[in-house]
Each structure stands twice: as C-alpha cells, then as structure tokens.
Amino acid sequence: MKTDTIFYQLFQNFPSIFFELIGQPATDASTYQFTSPEVKQRAFRFDGLFLPLADSPELPIYFVEVQFQKQPKFSARLFAEIFLYFYQYEHAKE
C-alpha cells in the first residue's frame, strides 16, 4: 500500500493539525510520535467457515476456531482473520 504523500508530509511537519481535525487539543501532538509503518499480510486459515448458500444470503456467516489451550492474542488474531476475510472476499447482502 502506498502512502498518501501530501497527507504524510502534512502530518509529519504539522502533527497538531491532526488533533485539531479530530477535535482534540493541538498540544496532544507532543505526546505522540507520527509514523507510517508497513503492515505485512500474514497467511491465516480458519478451522472452519459456514457460508450460507446462494439462495439464503440473509443468513449469517459462521467462523469456526477451536482452542484446546490458552493462546496469547487469540482474540486479536481471530478478529484480524475475520476482517482480512471480509476485505478479500465480497459477499452480496440484499
């Protein structure tokens, strides 16, 4: 993904503008560091996925993940998988 150069430069040089835009004091900028990290995409695989048939698009999608032991960051990984799935696959809802 490419950085929007104009806004990157604007926020890099004048970070207080961002805080003004979101309705926060401009002085809040002094407690933040502005960066533009690259987020690399990992490969995820669900334990299972139940998709409704084409003639029932109003039904929910069920994501299946089975855990037999405590796993650090389980919730964060599961939500990342789900959001990435929706980003990559389009489902028509009428």
N, CA, C and O of each residue as an XYZ file, in Angstrom:
376
protein
N       0.850     -1.174      0.000
C       0.000      0.000      0.000
C       0.891      1.231      0.000
O       1.889      1.289      0.718
N       0.529      2.190     -0.794
C       1.313      3.405     -0.955
C       0.826      4.489      0.009
O      -0.375      4.663      0.215
N       1.771      5.203      0.587
C       1.442      6.308      1.481
C       0.968      7.504      0.666
O       1.525      7.801     -0.391
N      -0.059      8.189      1.156
C      -0.528      9.412      0.511
C       0.465     10.508      0.890
O       0.428     11.036      2.001
N       1.342     10.838     -0.036
C       2.472     11.722      0.225
C       2.078     13.082      0.787
O       2.724     13.581      1.709
N       1.034     13.681      0.247
C       0.631     15.015      0.712
C       0.264     14.983      2.190
O       0.728     15.817      2.968
N      -0.579     14.009      2.581
C      -1.001     13.953      3.982
C       0.122     13.470      4.892
O       0.229     13.910      6.036
N       0.952     12.572      4.391
C       2.102     12.143      5.187
C       2.980     13.340      5.527
O       3.347     13.543      6.684
N       3.312     14.130      4.513
C       4.151     15.311      4.734
C       3.463     16.316      5.658
O       4.102     16.906      6.529
N       2.177     16.504      5.464
C       1.425     17.449      6.289
C       1.455     17.036      7.764
O       1.766     17.847      8.636
N       1.130     15.775      8.031
C       1.108     15.302      9.421
C       2.514     15.169     10.007
O       2.708     15.349     11.210
N       3.483     14.859      9.165
C       4.868     14.767      9.635
C       5.371     16.141     10.081
O       6.022     16.264     11.118
N       5.068     17.159      9.299
C       5.566     18.509      9.589
C       4.695     19.288     10.568
O       5.197     20.130     11.312
N       3.392     19.011     10.571
C       2.460     19.739     11.440
C       1.519     18.750     12.133
O       0.326     18.735     11.829
N       2.021     17.929     13.049
C       1.189     16.903     13.679
C      -0.008     17.459     14.451
O      -1.000     16.756     14.641
N       0.074     18.689     14.888
C      -1.036     19.271     15.652
C      -2.301     19.408     14.805
O      -3.408     19.428     15.342
N      -2.142     19.502     13.487
C      -3.305     19.629     12.600
C      -4.234     18.422     12.737
O      -5.457     18.567     12.741
N      -3.642     17.231     12.850
C      -4.464     16.024     13.003
C      -5.349     16.131     14.243
O      -6.544     15.842     14.182
N      -4.771     16.540     15.351
C      -5.532     16.631     16.598
C      -6.603     17.711     16.535
O      -7.677     17.561     17.118
N      -6.316     18.783     15.838
C      -7.335     19.812     15.632
C      -8.493     19.265     14.794
O      -9.655     19.561     15.070
N      -8.175     18.469     13.774
C      -9.216     17.882     12.914
C     -10.146     16.934     13.672
O     -11.333     16.845     13.359
N      -9.608     16.227     14.667
C     -10.448     15.281     15.424
C     -11.040     15.901     16.691
O     -11.632     15.203     17.514
N     -10.875     17.209     16.838
C     -11.487     17.914     17.953
C     -10.747     17.778     19.269
O     -11.342     17.939     20.335
N      -9.461     17.485     19.209
C      -8.639     17.374     20.414
C      -7.671     18.556     20.468
O      -7.387     19.177     19.443
N      -7.170     18.864     21.658
C      -6.222     19.980     21.759
C      -4.981     19.733     20.898
O      -4.452     18.622     20.871
N      -4.525     20.757     20.206
C      -3.334     20.641     19.361
C      -2.110     20.243     20.170
O      -1.173     19.645     19.641
N      -2.122     20.574     21.448
C      -0.988     20.239     22.314
C      -0.838     18.727     22.515
O       0.224     18.262     22.927
N      -1.910     17.948     22.222
C      -1.814     16.485     22.342
C      -0.753     15.907     21.413
O      -0.230     14.823     21.672
N      -0.432     16.612     20.343
C       0.554     16.126     19.381
C       1.910     15.892     20.021
O       2.675     15.044     19.561
N       2.214     16.624     21.066
C       3.526     16.475     21.718
C       3.661     15.157     22.475
O       4.765     14.791     22.879
N       2.558     14.442     22.672
C       2.625     13.166     23.384
C       2.526     11.967     22.439
O       2.346     10.832     22.879
N       2.647     12.234     21.129
C       2.583     11.182     20.115
C       3.763     11.286     19.171
O       4.343     12.354     18.978
N       4.103     10.137     18.582
C       5.093     10.085     17.516
C       4.352      9.676     16.252
O       3.637      8.674     16.255
N       4.509     10.425     15.183
C       3.848     10.106     13.919
C       4.743      9.188     13.100
O       5.911      9.498     12.864
N       4.192      8.052     12.666
C       4.919      7.121     11.809
C       3.990      6.617     10.722
O       2.787      6.875     10.746
N       4.553      5.904      9.781
C       3.770      5.301      8.703
C       4.307      3.885      8.468
O       4.981      3.632      7.470
N       4.005      2.959      9.397
C       4.568      1.619      9.277
C       3.901      0.803      8.174
O       2.727      1.000      7.857
N       4.660     -0.102      7.607
C       4.114     -1.051      6.637
C       3.579     -2.243      7.421
O       4.277     -2.795      8.271
N       2.361     -2.633      7.139
C       1.758     -3.784      7.806
C       1.763     -4.922      6.805
O       1.090     -4.870      5.775
N       2.531     -5.948      7.123
C       2.630     -7.077      6.209
C       1.490     -8.045      6.464
O       1.049     -8.230      7.599
N       1.033     -8.646      5.409
C      -0.091     -9.568      5.493
C       0.412    -10.973      5.796
O       1.295    -11.494      5.116
N      -0.163    -11.570      6.823
C       0.148    -12.953      7.183
C      -0.843    -13.880      6.509
O      -1.900    -13.460      6.039
N      -0.484    -15.123      6.476
C      -1.428    -16.134      5.989
C      -2.205    -16.656      7.186
O      -1.611    -17.083      8.177
N      -3.524    -16.625      7.101
C      -4.394    -17.140      8.148
C      -5.253    -18.252      7.555
O      -5.544    -18.251      6.359
N      -5.649    -19.185      8.388
C      -6.578    -20.221      7.958
C      -7.537    -20.486      9.113
O      -7.119    -20.752     10.240
N      -8.836    -20.409      8.809
C      -9.851    -20.719      9.813
C      -9.928    -22.226     10.009
O      -9.634    -22.994      9.093
N     -10.324    -22.647     11.207
C     -10.609    -24.067     11.414
C     -11.825    -24.471     10.596
O     -11.956    -25.627     10.195
N     -12.701    -23.528     10.355
C     -13.865    -23.797      9.525
C     -14.632    -22.529      9.242
O     -14.469    -21.519      9.927
N     -15.466    -22.588      8.231
C     -16.271    -21.450      7.834
C     -17.572    -21.989      7.267
O     -17.562    -22.783      6.326
N     -18.691    -21.561      7.834
C     -20.003    -21.946      7.325
C     -20.588    -20.760      6.574
O     -20.975    -19.760      7.179
N     -20.650    -20.877      5.249
C     -21.213    -19.834      4.403
C     -22.631    -20.222      4.014
O     -22.870    -21.372      3.645
N     -23.579    -19.288      4.086
C     -24.935    -19.616      3.637
C     -24.953    -19.866      2.128
O     -24.161    -19.293      1.380
N     -25.852    -20.715      1.708
C     -25.994    -20.991      0.290
C     -26.461    -19.743     -0.451
O     -27.017    -18.826      0.155
N     -26.235    -19.711     -1.753
C     -26.553    -18.537     -2.569
C     -28.010    -18.109     -2.462
O     -28.306    -16.920     -2.578
N     -28.929    -19.049     -2.242
C     -30.347    -18.693     -2.159
C     -30.761    -18.229     -0.762
O     -31.939    -17.964     -0.527
N     -29.794    -18.128      0.178
C     -30.080    -17.654      1.543
C     -29.043    -16.626      1.997
O     -28.429    -16.803      3.049
N     -28.838    -15.561      1.228
C     -27.771    -14.608      1.577
C     -28.027    -13.827      2.861
O     -27.111    -13.194      3.386
N     -29.254    -13.858      3.376
C     -29.572    -13.115      4.598
C     -29.075    -13.818      5.856
O     -29.029    -13.215      6.928
N     -28.702    -15.097      5.730
C     -28.227    -15.857      6.888
C     -26.814    -15.421      7.266
O     -26.054    -14.969      6.409
N     -26.454    -15.555      8.558
C     -25.113    -15.140      8.990
C     -24.025    -16.103      8.524
O     -24.288    -17.265      8.216
N     -22.815    -15.595      8.481
C     -21.626    -16.413      8.235
C     -21.105    -16.832      9.607
O     -21.061    -16.018     10.530
N     -20.711    -18.093      9.744
C     -20.155    -18.589     11.000
C     -18.679    -18.912     10.809
O     -18.316    -19.729      9.963
N     -17.825    -18.257     11.609
C     -16.390    -18.518     11.608
C     -16.111    -19.481     12.750
O     -16.554    -19.253     13.876
N     -15.377    -20.561     12.470
C     -15.124    -21.588     13.473
C     -13.640    -21.607     13.832
O     -12.786    -21.773     12.962
N     -13.345    -21.440     15.099
C     -11.991    -21.575     15.635
C     -12.096    -22.376     16.924
O     -12.819    -21.981     17.838
N     -11.394    -23.479     17.008
C     -11.436    -24.358     18.182
C     -10.108    -24.238     18.913
O      -9.045    -24.376     18.307
N     -10.169    -23.980     20.217
C      -8.960    -23.827     21.030
C      -8.992    -24.829     22.170
O      -9.984    -24.911     22.894
N      -7.913    -25.597     22.341
C      -7.816    -26.555     23.435
C      -6.882    -26.070     24.530
O      -6.787    -26.688     25.591
N      -6.209    -24.991     24.281
C      -5.333    -24.405     25.285
C      -5.322    -22.899     25.124
O      -5.649    -22.374     24.060
N      -4.944    -22.209     26.186
C      -4.907    -20.752     26.135
C      -3.853    -20.313     25.121
O      -2.735    -20.828     25.098
N      -4.232    -19.364     24.297
C      -3.331    -18.861     23.266
C      -3.249    -17.345     23.383
O      -4.266    -16.660     23.271
N      -2.042    -16.812     23.608
C      -1.899    -15.359     23.693
C      -2.380    -14.689     22.408
O      -2.147    -15.194     21.310
N      -3.029    -13.587     22.550
C      -3.523    -12.783     21.427
C      -4.541    -13.517     20.559
O      -4.693    -13.196     19.381
N      -5.230    -14.484     21.122
C      -6.225    -15.236     20.348
C      -7.280    -14.317     19.753
O      -7.573    -14.400     18.560
N      -7.852    -13.443     20.570
C      -8.917    -12.555     20.086
C      -8.413    -11.636     18.991
O      -9.099    -11.438     17.989
N      -7.233    -11.075     19.163
C      -6.675    -10.175     18.149
C      -6.448    -10.920     16.840
O      -6.744    -10.386     15.771
N      -5.928    -12.144     16.905
C      -5.692    -12.931     15.694
C      -7.004    -13.293     15.017
O      -7.114    -13.212     13.794
N      -8.009    -13.695     15.810
C      -9.301    -14.071     15.245
C      -9.952    -12.888     14.536
O     -10.449    -13.037     13.420
N      -9.956    -11.728     15.160
C     -10.536    -10.549     14.517
C      -9.737    -10.152     13.276
O     -10.322     -9.728     12.280
N      -8.420    -10.282     13.321
C      -7.603     -9.990     12.133
C      -7.991    -10.924     10.996
O      -8.125    -10.484      9.854
N      -8.173    -12.206     11.294
C      -8.584    -13.169     10.273
C      -9.938    -12.801      9.675
O     -10.113    -12.815      8.456
N     -10.885    -12.474     10.536
C     -12.239    -12.150     10.072
C     -12.238    -10.901      9.203
O     -12.834    -10.896      8.126
N     -11.574     -9.842      9.657
C     -11.549     -8.602      8.879
C     -10.803     -8.786      7.563
O     -11.213     -8.240      6.538
N      -9.724     -9.541      7.580
C      -8.995     -9.811      6.353
C      -9.852    -10.625      5.389
O      -9.816    -10.401      4.180
N     -10.623    -11.569      5.925
C     -11.535    -12.353      5.091
C     -12.538    -11.434      4.392
O     -12.737    -11.537      3.181
N     -13.164    -10.543      5.147
C     -14.144     -9.631      4.547
C     -13.490     -8.657      3.563
O     -14.119     -8.231      2.595
N     -12.245     -8.314      3.811
C     -11.527     -7.430      2.891
C     -11.284     -8.129      1.550
O     -11.368     -7.507      0.491
N     -10.980     -9.433      1.611
C     -10.618    -10.160      0.400
C     -11.789    -10.790     -0.325
O     -11.727    -10.988     -1.539
N     -12.855    -11.108      0.391
C     -13.987    -11.793     -0.229
C     -15.227    -10.937     -0.111
O     -15.550    -10.430      0.963
N     -15.912    -10.783     -1.216
C     -17.112     -9.946     -1.242
C     -18.346    -10.825     -1.131
O     -18.480    -11.810     -1.857
N     -19.243    -10.471     -0.226
C     -20.488    -11.202     -0.047
C     -21.634    -10.233     -0.261
O     -21.739     -9.221      0.433
N     -22.476    -10.536     -1.204
C     -23.616     -9.666     -1.504
C     -24.705     -9.859     -0.473
O     -25.184    -10.972     -0.261
N     -25.090     -8.781      0.160
C     -26.218     -8.783      1.109
C     -27.314     -7.919      0.505
O     -27.070     -6.781      0.105
N     -28.495     -8.454      0.443
C     -29.600     -7.692     -0.159
C     -30.511     -7.142      0.888
O     -31.494     -6.475      0.563
